[in-house]
Amino acid sequence: MSAVREQLPEGRYGRSADERADRTLKVAGAVLGVLFLGLLGWFGWYYVADNKISAEMIKFDVVSDSEVQVHLEVRKDTGVQGVCTLRSRAEDGAEVGRKDVRVEEAGDRIDRVWTIRTTARATSAELVGCSAR
């Protein structure tokens, strides 16, 4: 008896359809990967290069039932003015105070304490974000 072949002899009739599909998928995946990395790099550069002001909350102190003091360190380009938004929350998570503080000092690093008036006793304070004007 003779054995029955299920596949074509290798190299005799060119590439199979599966090999062509695999190569096409690899090329498409590589192109999409390069495009994704380029887009990710562009967004990262835009965020770092265009962000002319940033801040970090050092600490906060609940002074009373209607007041919270927030200590911020603001870093910015010299001559840039901006606004930072501060928010305080109660124990249940409700917002009890919000304040937009202007950063108009001339230096490139500002270390200052701002006071937020609250409608109820706050348990936390946070820096929502900063933007240049």
DABELCOR-V674644 format. One record per residue. PHI is phi in degrees with one decimal (* if undefined). PSI is psi in radians with two decimals (none if undefined). OMEGA is omega in radians with two decimals (999 if undefined). Layout:
[[PHI | PSI | OMEGA] [PHI | PSI | OMEGA]]
This chain:
[[* | 2.63 | 3.13] [-107.5 | 2.61 | -3.14] [-80.3 | 2.49 | 3.13] [-93.4 | 2.23 | 3.09] [-85.0 | 2.35 | 3.11] [-100.2 | -0.31 | -3.12] [-117.6 | 2.76 | 3.07] [-75.4 | 2.69 | 3.09] [-61.5 | 2.43 | -3.08] [-64.9 | 2.40 | 3.05] [74.3 | 0.01 | -3.06] [-85.6 | -0.61 | -3.03] [-120.1 | 0.34 | -3.13] [85.8 | -2.95 | -3.12] [-72.6 | 2.61 | 3.08] [-81.6 | 2.91 | -3.14] [-64.4 | -0.59 | 3.13] [-66.2 | -0.70 | 3.13] [-65.8 | -0.71 | 3.10] [-64.9 | -0.72 | 3.12] [-66.1 | -0.72 | 3.10] [-61.1 | -0.78 | -3.13] [-64.1 | -0.72 | 3.11] [-62.3 | -0.74 | 3.12] [-65.8 | -0.68 | 3.11] [-64.0 | -0.76 | 3.12] [-65.3 | -0.78 | 3.13] [-63.0 | -0.74 | 3.10] [-63.4 | -0.71 | 3.12] [-65.3 | -0.75 | 3.13] [-63.6 | -0.80 | 3.12] [-64.7 | -0.65 | 3.10] [-63.7 | -0.76 | 3.11] [-64.8 | -0.74 | 3.10] [-62.6 | -0.73 | 3.13] [-63.9 | -0.80 | 3.12] [-63.2 | -0.67 | 3.08] [-63.3 | -0.76 | 3.12] [-65.0 | -0.74 | 3.10] [-62.3 | -0.75 | 3.08] [-63.2 | -0.71 | -3.14] [-65.0 | -0.78 | 3.10] [-62.7 | -0.72 | 3.11] [-62.8 | -0.79 | 3.11] [-63.1 | -0.76 | 3.14] [-60.5 | -0.73 | -3.13] [-66.8 | -0.79 | -3.09] [-73.0 | -0.79 | -3.05] [-75.9 | -0.63 | -3.08] [-89.2 | -0.25 | -3.13] [-80.0 | 1.69 | -3.05] [-89.1 | -0.10 | 3.13] [-147.3 | 2.39 | 3.07] [-147.8 | 2.79 | -3.10] [-145.0 | 2.80 | 3.08] [-136.9 | 2.30 | 3.09] [-81.3 | 2.10 | -3.14] [-79.4 | -0.86 | 3.12] [-163.8 | 2.93 | 3.01] [-135.8 | 2.73 | -3.13] [-139.2 | 2.13 | 3.08] [-80.8 | 1.87 | -3.05] [-81.2 | -0.74 | -3.13] [-153.3 | -3.01 | 3.11] [-68.0 | -0.27 | -3.08] [-127.1 | 0.32 | -3.06] [-153.9 | 2.38 | 3.06] [-131.4 | 2.37 | 3.07] [-105.1 | 2.32 | -3.10] [-120.7 | 2.21 | 3.12] [-98.5 | 2.05 | -3.13] [-115.9 | 2.57 | 2.93] [-115.9 | 2.01 | -3.08] [-106.7 | 2.28 | 3.05] [-116.9 | 2.29 | -3.08] [-153.7 | 2.91 | 3.02] [-71.6 | 2.56 | 3.14] [-61.9 | 2.31 | 3.13] [89.2 | -0.14 | -3.14] [-86.0 | 2.39 | 3.05] [-109.9 | 2.64 | -3.11] [-156.5 | -3.10 | 3.14] [-133.3 | 2.32 | 3.05] [-116.2 | 2.41 | -3.13] [-103.5 | 2.21 | 3.11] [-112.3 | 2.58 | -3.14] [-141.4 | 2.51 | 3.04] [-123.6 | 2.58 | -3.09] [-128.0 | 2.67 | 3.08] [-84.9 | 3.11 | -3.11] [-62.0 | -0.59 | -3.14] [-81.9 | 0.02 | 3.11] [95.2 | -0.12 | -3.14] [-71.3 | 2.48 | 3.09] [-74.8 | 2.18 | -3.12] [-114.9 | -0.09 | 3.10] [-165.6 | 2.55 | 3.12] [-148.5 | 2.47 | 3.14] [-148.9 | 2.34 | 2.99] [-98.1 | 2.05 | -3.12] [-105.1 | 2.36 | 3.12] [-85.7 | 2.35 | 3.08] [-111.4 | 1.72 | -3.04] [-120.0 | 0.06 | 3.14] [-65.1 | 2.74 | -3.02] [-80.4 | -0.45 | -3.04] [-70.5 | 3.06 | 3.11] [-98.8 | -0.12 | 3.06] [-139.0 | 2.12 | -3.11] [-121.1 | 2.27 | 3.13] [-120.9 | 1.90 | -2.98] [-149.2 | 2.76 | 3.09] [-110.8 | 2.25 | 3.08] [-116.4 | 2.65 | -3.13] [-109.1 | 2.31 | 3.07] [-108.5 | 2.21 | 3.01] [-82.1 | 2.39 | -3.10] [-121.7 | 2.76 | 3.13] [-90.3 | -0.28 | 3.09] [-151.0 | 3.07 | -3.12] [-66.5 | 2.19 | 3.13] [-91.2 | 2.62 | 3.05] [-116.7 | -0.19 | 3.11] [-151.4 | 2.84 | 3.05] [-139.8 | 2.63 | -3.13] [-147.9 | 2.71 | 3.04] [-93.6 | 2.03 | -3.13] [-76.7 | -0.76 | 3.13] [166.7 | 2.98 | 3.14] [-130.5 | 2.64 | 3.07] [-145.1 | 2.55 | 3.12] [-81.2 | 2.62 | 3.11] [-109.9 | none | 999]]
